[in-house]
Amino acid sequence: MFGLIWIIIIGAVVGALAKLLMPGRDPGGFFVTALIGMAGAVVATLLGRMLGLYGPEQGAGFIASIIGAILVLFIYHRLRRPTPPA
């Protein structure tokens, strides 16, 4: 149970830092920020494993998680960008 709480707290910190570094309007409050941070850590881990930076039992570090969260926010901004009228 403590491990899950720790993941949420670290996810919130990573998500908040990513929101701070990434310009633009971002979604949500605490839980959305934590989810963005956790998604960033997952993205960074998967990309790191594909590039051979991490082994099967290794996860992304703090900085890589922030970069992954920025990537998640970038994709969110691209998907949520309003289309101009034709």
N, C-alpha and C positions, 0 to 999 in steps of 0.2 A: 504494500500500500504506500509506503514512504517513497518507493522508487517512482511510482506514478505521479505523486505530488511533486517530486523533484523534476521530472520530465516536463510537467506543466509550467513550473516556475522558470526553468531554463528556456523553454519555448517562448514564454512571455517576454523574457529579457531579450532573446534573439529576435523575436518579432518586433519588439519596440525599437531596437537598434536598427533593424532593417527599415522600418517605417521612418525613422529619423534620417537615415542616409538616402532614402529613395524619395525624390520629389513627387508631389501630386497628392490627390485625395485618396485616402485609404479606408478600407471598410472597418467597421466595428469597434468594439471595446476590448476588454481584457481577454475574453475567451477567443474572439476572432484573432487577436494579436498572438495569443498563445498557439492557436492552430496554424497561423502563418509561420511562426518560428519552428514548430514541430515539422511542418511540411517542408520547410527549408532544410532542416537537418536530414530528412529522408531523401530529398532531392540531392543534397550534397553527398550523402553516403552512396547513393546509387551511381551518381556520376563518377565519384571517386573510385568505386569498385570497377566500373566500366573502363576507366583509364588506368587501372592497375595501381592506384595510390593506396587503396585500403584492401586488407585481406577479408576473407569471408566473415570473420567475427569482429571486425573493427568498424567503428562508426566514425562519422565526420567529427572534426574538432569544432571548437567554438567559432573561430573565424570562418571556416568553411560553411558552417551552418548559417551564419549571417549572409554570406554570399548566396547560398541556396535560397534563403528567405527573400533576398533582393530579387533573385530570378523569379520566384513565385509571384512577387508583387509586380514585376515587369510584365509577366504573362497576364496577370489579372488586369493591369492597366490596358494592355492591348486588346483583351477580350471585351472590356467594358467601355472602350472608346466609342462614342456615338458616331454613327455613320452620317456624313453630310448629305443633305437632301439633293436629289438629282435634278 
